[in-house]
Amino acid sequence: MSTMRNPPVTRCADVSAVPTQRIRHDTTRPPLSGHQVLHTRDLVAAQSAVSGHLWPTRIQISDQGEFTLRLHHASFGVIGLAYLSCGDAAVSATLDARPDGDRALLVALPWVGTVECWYGRERTAVAGRTAMVIQPGRLTVTLWQPGAALLLVVLPERLVAETLGDLTSEPASAPPRFDLVQPGLAGWARLVRAICDIVDSGGPVDHPITTRYVQQALTAGLLTAARHDQSERIRATVPGVPSRRLRPAVDWIHTHYADPTIGVSDIARAAGLSLRTLFRALRQDTGMSPGEYLRRVRLLTARAALRAATPTDTTVTEVAGRAGFTDPSWFAIQYQRAYGERPVDTLRAGVTH
């Protein structure tokens, strides 16, 4: 087992100064526990498993302590979900640039402890309130403090680019360039953990419709919540990234939009705001009332689902129901008003794409 000495792991001052929402969860039970790939002290086996399931990686032990790598992994279509911990040793992991034929994003969400990252000249720490997005093209070095663990999501660049095109209604040949530091992904992290819970409970992870919806939710959710160079384009078409005081309301809407029973009072209660404050603040930031914002999120979700589906495996009524609409006729009217075409036309057009 090779050893290497590195500078002691320290938390970056600039990261701790960023106002964020803490990502909360129960750390006593690791996610994806029923999908364990490897639990080993063997460095070669650990390196091979991480490189094969996540990202080409070179691992070195940088401090004393027991190295015990634990990797859990599950897939939803082309998206990978993983839990990774390295035991009580301080570990240095170098992530290589992926080959052109297998380009993907790696989103690292904190689970417990701290993982420090050098990405080009940027430096950050993935800890209780900060996530990061790693993209191909630059060598990335991470230092894991003893006991640290991450929840990881791997998304192919091709899927991210396609979803960006769906959100902006303009073709996108490449994904956006994400900021390394992502302090505002608390709502998206809750979605990831909810999907992991479905996997752990034996949910239908292999069903093609389930797979398609999970891919859409994770990719579109990341694009609307994270900071990147195409955020302004998305803001122009997606109700989207309002002021910090409204972030709890927006996160709650994006998590619960599929529930047809929710109303404006539920949104205000979840965000800890009065109805008057919610209406005034959301109108000021987005130009929409809470009801209009909720309907816009549902319509965007339904449109993405219709464009990805085919008439042989789903119907407009099914898509509308999953997006939170209970009346298919009213949904069709609102959809045509928003996009200038009937939802059934969008569904049929997907066959030729």
C-alpha positions as CSV (number, residue, x, y, z in Angstrom):
1,M,0.0,0.0,0.0
2,S,1.6,3.3,-1.1
3,T,1.8,6.2,1.2
4,M,2.1,9.9,0.6
5,R,2.4,12.9,2.8
6,N,0.3,16.0,2.0
7,P,-0.3,19.3,3.8
8,P,-2.8,19.0,6.6
9,V,-6.4,19.2,5.6
10,T,-7.9,22.6,6.5
11,R,-11.2,24.2,5.9
12,C,-11.1,27.2,3.4
13,A,-12.1,30.5,4.9
14,D,-13.9,31.6,1.8
15,V,-16.2,28.6,1.8
16,S,-17.3,29.1,5.4
17,A,-18.2,32.7,4.6
18,V,-20.7,31.6,1.9
19,P,-24.3,31.8,3.2
20,T,-25.9,28.4,2.6
21,Q,-28.5,25.9,3.8
22,R,-27.2,23.0,5.8
23,I,-27.9,19.6,4.1
24,R,-29.4,17.5,6.9
25,H,-29.8,13.8,7.0
26,D,-29.4,10.7,9.2
27,T,-25.8,9.7,9.0
28,T,-26.2,6.5,11.0
29,R,-27.4,4.5,8.0
30,P,-25.5,5.0,4.8
31,P,-27.5,5.4,1.6
32,L,-27.8,2.6,-0.9
33,S,-27.0,0.0,1.8
34,G,-28.5,-2.8,-0.2
35,H,-26.3,-2.0,-3.2
36,Q,-22.8,-2.4,-1.7
37,V,-20.2,-2.9,-4.4
38,L,-17.1,-3.2,-2.3
39,H,-15.9,-3.1,1.3
40,T,-12.2,-3.6,1.4
41,R,-8.8,-2.6,2.8
42,D,-7.1,-3.5,-0.5
43,L,-6.0,-0.3,-2.2
44,V,-5.8,-1.8,-5.7
45,A,-9.3,-3.3,-5.4
46,A,-10.6,0.0,-4.1
47,Q,-9.0,2.0,-6.9
48,S,-10.4,-0.3,-9.5
49,A,-13.9,-0.2,-8.1
50,V,-14.0,3.6,-7.9
51,S,-12.6,4.0,-11.4
52,G,-15.0,1.5,-12.8
53,H,-18.2,2.8,-11.2
54,L,-17.5,6.6,-10.7
55,W,-14.5,8.2,-12.2
56,P,-10.9,7.2,-13.2
57,T,-9.1,7.7,-9.9
58,R,-5.7,7.2,-8.3
59,I,-5.9,6.7,-4.5
60,Q,-3.1,7.1,-2.0
61,I,-3.1,7.0,1.8
62,S,-1.8,10.3,3.1
63,D,-1.9,9.8,6.8
64,Q,-2.0,7.1,9.5
65,G,-5.3,5.4,10.2
66,E,-7.2,2.3,9.0
67,F,-8.1,2.6,5.3
68,T,-11.4,0.8,4.6
69,L,-13.1,1.8,1.5
70,R,-16.9,1.3,1.3
71,L,-18.6,1.8,-2.1
72,H,-22.4,1.6,-2.7
73,H,-23.7,2.1,-6.2
74,A,-27.0,2.0,-8.1
75,S,-28.0,3.2,-11.6
76,F,-31.0,4.9,-13.0
77,G,-30.5,4.5,-16.7
78,V,-27.3,6.4,-17.5
79,I,-27.2,8.2,-14.2
80,G,-25.2,6.7,-11.3
81,L,-25.8,7.2,-7.6
82,A,-23.1,6.3,-5.1
83,Y,-22.0,6.4,-1.5
84,L,-18.3,6.5,-0.8
85,S,-16.3,6.5,2.4
86,C,-12.6,5.7,3.1
87,G,-12.6,4.7,6.8
88,D,-10.4,6.3,9.4
89,A,-7.4,7.1,7.2
90,A,-6.8,10.5,5.5
91,V,-6.9,9.7,1.8
92,S,-5.7,11.6,-1.3
93,A,-7.7,10.8,-4.5
94,T,-6.7,12.2,-7.8
95,L,-9.5,12.3,-10.4
96,D,-8.3,12.2,-14.0
97,A,-9.9,13.9,-16.9
98,R,-12.3,11.4,-18.4
99,P,-11.8,10.2,-22.0
100,D,-13.9,12.0,-24.7
101,G,-16.1,9.0,-25.3
102,D,-17.2,8.8,-21.6
103,R,-17.6,12.4,-20.4
104,A,-19.7,13.0,-17.3
105,L,-20.2,15.4,-14.4
106,L,-19.6,14.3,-10.9
107,V,-21.7,16.0,-8.2
108,A,-20.3,15.5,-4.7
109,L,-22.8,16.1,-1.8
110,P,-21.6,16.0,1.8
111,W,-22.7,13.1,4.0
112,V,-20.4,13.3,7.0
113,G,-17.0,14.9,7.6
114,T,-15.0,17.1,5.2
115,V,-13.4,16.4,1.8
116,E,-11.2,19.2,0.5
117,C,-10.8,19.7,-3.3
118,W,-8.3,21.3,-5.6
119,Y,-9.8,21.8,-9.1
120,G,-7.3,23.7,-11.4
121,R,-6.6,26.8,-9.3
122,E,-9.9,26.6,-7.4
123,R,-10.0,25.2,-3.9
124,T,-13.0,24.3,-1.7
125,A,-14.2,22.0,1.0
126,V,-17.2,19.7,0.7
127,A,-18.7,19.8,4.2
128,G,-22.0,20.1,6.0
129,R,-23.3,23.0,3.8
130,T,-21.3,23.0,0.6
131,A,-21.4,20.7,-2.4
132,M,-19.3,20.7,-5.6
133,V,-19.6,19.9,-9.3
134,I,-16.5,18.4,-11.0
135,Q,-16.3,18.4,-14.8
136,P,-13.9,16.8,-17.3
137,G,-10.9,18.6,-18.6
138,R,-8.9,19.5,-15.5
139,L,-7.1,17.4,-13.0
140,T,-8.9,17.2,-9.6
141,V,-7.2,16.3,-6.3
142,T,-9.3,15.6,-3.2
143,L,-8.1,15.1,0.4
144,W,-10.5,13.1,2.6
145,Q,-10.4,13.7,6.3
146,P,-10.6,10.6,8.4
147,G,-14.2,9.4,8.7
148,A,-15.5,11.5,5.8
149,A,-18.1,10.2,3.3
150,L,-19.8,11.6,0.2
151,L,-23.0,11.0,-1.7
152,L,-22.2,11.2,-5.4
153,V,-24.2,11.6,-8.6
154,V,-22.7,10.9,-12.0
155,L,-24.5,12.5,-15.0
156,P,-23.4,12.1,-18.6
157,E,-22.6,15.4,-20.3
158,R,-24.8,14.5,-23.2
159,L,-27.9,14.1,-21.0
160,V,-27.1,17.4,-19.3
161,A,-26.8,19.2,-22.7
162,E,-30.1,17.7,-23.9
163,T,-31.9,18.7,-20.8
164,L,-30.5,22.3,-21.1
165,G,-31.9,22.4,-24.6
166,D,-35.3,21.3,-23.2
167,L,-35.3,23.9,-20.5
168,T,-34.4,26.8,-22.8
169,S,-36.2,25.5,-25.9
170,E,-32.9,26.0,-27.8
171,P,-30.6,23.2,-28.9
172,A,-27.5,22.9,-26.7
173,S,-24.4,21.1,-28.1
174,A,-22.6,21.1,-24.7
175,P,-23.4,21.3,-21.0
176,P,-22.9,24.5,-19.1
177,R,-19.7,25.2,-17.2
178,F,-20.6,24.8,-13.5
179,D,-19.0,26.6,-10.7
180,L,-17.0,24.2,-8.5
181,V,-18.5,25.5,-5.3
182,Q,-22.2,24.9,-5.0
183,P,-23.7,26.3,-1.7
184,G,-27.3,26.3,-2.8
185,L,-28.1,22.6,-3.6
186,A,-29.9,21.7,-0.3
187,G,-33.2,21.1,-2.1
188,W,-31.6,19.1,-4.9
189,A,-29.7,17.1,-2.3
190,R,-33.0,16.2,-0.6
191,L,-34.3,14.9,-4.0
192,V,-31.1,12.7,-4.4
193,R,-31.6,11.3,-0.9
194,A,-35.3,10.6,-1.6
195,I,-34.3,8.6,-4.7
196,C,-31.8,6.7,-2.6
197,D,-34.5,5.9,-0.1
198,I,-36.7,4.5,-3.0
199,V,-33.7,2.3,-4.0
200,D,-33.2,1.1,-0.5
201,S,-36.9,0.3,-0.1
202,G,-36.8,-1.9,-3.1
203,G,-38.6,0.5,-5.5
204,P,-38.9,-0.1,-9.2
205,V,-35.5,1.1,-10.2
206,D,-35.3,-0.9,-13.4
207,H,-38.7,0.1,-14.8
208,P,-38.1,2.3,-17.9
209,I,-40.7,4.9,-17.0
210,T,-39.3,5.3,-13.5
211,T,-35.8,5.5,-14.9
212,R,-36.8,8.2,-17.4
213,Y,-38.5,10.4,-14.7
214,V,-35.6,10.1,-12.3
215,Q,-33.1,11.1,-15.0
216,Q,-35.3,14.1,-15.9
217,A,-35.8,15.2,-12.3
218,L,-32.1,14.9,-11.3
219,T,-30.8,16.6,-14.5
220,A,-33.3,19.4,-14.7
221,G,-33.2,20.0,-11.0
222,L,-29.4,20.4,-11.0
223,L,-29.5,22.8,-14.0
224,T,-32.1,25.0,-12.3
225,A,-30.6,24.9,-8.8
226,A,-26.8,25.0,-9.4
227,R,-24.7,28.0,-10.5
228,H,-23.2,27.8,-14.0
229,D,-22.7,30.0,-17.1
230,Q,-26.1,29.2,-18.6
231,S,-28.1,30.2,-15.5
232,E,-29.4,33.4,-17.0
233,R,-30.8,31.6,-20.1
234,I,-32.6,29.2,-17.8
235,R,-33.9,32.1,-15.6
236,A,-35.5,33.5,-18.8
237,T,-37.7,30.5,-19.3
238,V,-37.8,28.7,-15.9
239,P,-39.3,30.2,-12.8
240,G,-36.4,30.1,-10.9
241,V,-33.7,31.3,-8.6
242,P,-35.3,34.0,-6.5
243,S,-33.8,35.7,-3.5
244,R,-32.5,33.8,-0.5
245,R,-35.5,34.4,1.7
246,L,-37.7,32.6,-0.9
247,R,-35.3,29.7,-1.3
248,P,-37.2,27.5,1.2
249,A,-40.5,28.1,-0.6
250,V,-38.9,27.4,-4.0
251,D,-37.2,24.2,-2.8
252,W,-40.5,23.0,-1.3
253,I,-42.4,23.6,-4.5
254,H,-39.8,21.7,-6.6
255,T,-40.0,18.8,-4.1
256,H,-43.8,18.7,-3.7
257,Y,-45.2,19.9,-7.1
258,A,-46.5,16.4,-8.0
259,D,-48.9,16.5,-5.0
260,P,-52.2,17.8,-6.5
261,T,-53.5,18.7,-3.0
262,I,-50.9,21.3,-2.1
263,G,-51.9,25.0,-2.1
264,V,-50.5,28.4,-1.5
265,S,-51.0,28.2,2.3
266,D,-48.9,25.0,2.3
267,I,-46.1,26.7,0.5
268,A,-46.2,29.7,3.0
269,R,-46.3,27.4,6.0
270,A,-43.3,25.3,4.7
271,A,-41.3,28.4,4.0
272,G,-42.2,30.0,7.4
273,L,-43.7,33.1,5.6
274,S,-47.0,34.8,5.9
275,L,-49.3,34.6,2.8
276,R,-48.9,38.3,2.2
277,T,-45.0,38.2,2.4
278,L,-44.9,35.1,0.1
279,F,-47.2,36.8,-2.5
280,R,-45.3,40.1,-2.4
281,A,-41.8,38.6,-2.5
282,L,-42.4,36.0,-5.2
283,R,-44.2,38.6,-7.4
284,Q,-41.2,40.9,-6.9
285,D,-38.6,38.3,-7.7
286,T,-40.3,36.3,-10.5
287,G,-43.3,38.3,-11.7
288,M,-45.6,35.5,-10.7
289,S,-48.0,34.7,-7.8
290,P,-47.3,31.5,-5.8
291,G,-50.1,29.7,-7.7
292,E,-48.7,30.8,-11.1
293,Y,-45.2,29.7,-10.0
294,L,-46.4,26.3,-9.0
295,R,-48.3,25.8,-12.2
296,R,-45.2,26.9,-14.2
297,V,-43.1,24.3,-12.5
298,R,-45.7,21.6,-13.2
299,L,-46.0,22.6,-16.8
300,L,-42.2,22.6,-17.3
301,T,-42.0,19.1,-15.7
302,A,-44.8,17.8,-17.9
303,R,-43.2,19.3,-21.1
304,A,-39.9,17.6,-20.4
305,A,-41.6,14.3,-19.7
306,L,-43.7,14.5,-22.9
307,R,-40.6,15.3,-25.0
308,A,-38.7,12.4,-23.6
309,A,-41.6,9.9,-23.9
310,T,-43.3,8.0,-26.7
311,P,-47.0,7.4,-27.3
312,T,-46.5,3.6,-26.9
313,D,-45.4,3.7,-23.3
314,T,-47.3,6.7,-21.8
315,T,-50.3,9.0,-22.3
316,V,-50.8,12.7,-21.8
317,T,-53.2,12.0,-18.9
318,E,-50.5,9.9,-17.1
319,V,-47.9,12.6,-17.6
320,A,-50.2,15.3,-16.4
321,G,-51.1,13.3,-13.3
322,R,-47.4,12.8,-12.4
323,A,-46.8,16.5,-12.7
324,G,-49.6,17.3,-10.3
325,F,-52.5,18.0,-12.6
326,T,-55.9,16.3,-11.8
327,D,-57.9,17.6,-14.8
328,P,-56.5,16.6,-18.2
329,S,-58.7,19.1,-20.1
330,W,-57.6,22.0,-17.9
331,F,-53.9,20.8,-18.3
332,A,-54.3,20.7,-22.1
333,I,-55.6,24.3,-22.1
334,Q,-52.8,25.6,-19.9
335,Y,-50.2,23.7,-21.8
336,Q,-51.3,25.0,-25.2
337,R,-51.5,28.6,-23.8
338,A,-47.9,28.3,-22.5
339,Y,-46.2,26.5,-25.4
340,G,-48.4,27.1,-28.5
341,E,-49.1,23.4,-29.1
342,R,-51.2,20.6,-27.7
343,P,-49.5,18.2,-25.2
344,V,-50.4,15.3,-27.5
345,D,-48.5,17.0,-30.3
346,T,-45.4,17.3,-28.1
347,L,-45.7,13.6,-27.2
348,R,-46.0,12.5,-30.8
349,A,-43.1,14.7,-31.9
350,G,-40.8,12.9,-29.5
351,V,-41.0,9.8,-31.7
352,T,-39.1,11.6,-34.5
353,H,-36.4,13.1,-32.2
